[in-house]
Amino acid sequence: MARARSICGGGSSLKVAKSVKRHNSGTGIICCDPFSGDVNMWDWEKDSRILGNDGKPYKFLGLENGIPTIYQRFLANIFFNGHNDVITPIQATSVVGIKLIKRLFEQKRISIQPTVIYLDSAHEIDETYLELVNAWNCLPSGGILFGDDWMWEAVQADVLKFSIEVLVDHDRLEKAMNHIMNSELAGNIFLFQGQWVLFKK
């Protein structure tokens, strides 16, 4: 039995928010997610082999009247940890959220494009690829696109396929390899502890 990860309640965004405040960078964080779960979460809801902090099977969706309560848990964790000042949630798919951000920038309603996008993909073949295309198009030159769950075959296949179709900054790739121990390369992709990174030229 494995333990449930805090990411289901905003664990990744909380870590980034802490880092942003520690370095006083003034960076804002936008979290785009429909908060409706993926195929696996729905599959595991009835009989999860992953345990929560109470030792009982973890309910990823926490269904109430057939509706996931992931968004409510996300908001509760953000407010409880005092990071609602730097985290802005958009309850929409990544494709909708990314296109919205791009449009707002083009309309000059926001002043800068995101320079870093973290993609916690859907883990489904082709769906991850679609997310990659949209995220890459939203990044300016010099931007960073990265994500997790490299162990998922669908994620690996789509990131590998995408990485040979785009212009990657090989100088930054080599610098990252030289400065970070135990990192690896998979073609144009930088890998470290289950995370994958693409540097946009």
Sequence and secondary structure as in RCSB ss.txt:
>XXXX:A:sequence
MARARSICGGGSSLKVAKSVKRHNSGTGIICCDPFSGDVNMWDWEKDSRILGNDGKPYKFLGLENGIPTIYQRFL
ANIFFNGHNDVITPIQATSVVGIKLIKRLFEQKRISIQPTVIYLDSAHEIDETYLELVNAWNCLPSGGILFGDDW
MWEAVQADVLKFSIEVLVDHDRLEKAMNHIMNSELAGNIFLFQGQWVLFKK
>XXXX:A:secstr
 EE  GGGGTHHHHHHHHHHHHTT    EEEE   S  HHHHHHSSS  EE TTSSB  SS  BTTB  HHHHHH
HHHHHTT TTTEEEE S HHHHHHHHHHHHHTTSSS   SEEEE    STTHHHHHHHHHHHHS TT EEEES T
TSHHHHHHHHHHHTTS B HHHHHHHHHHSTT EEETTEEEETTEEEEEB 
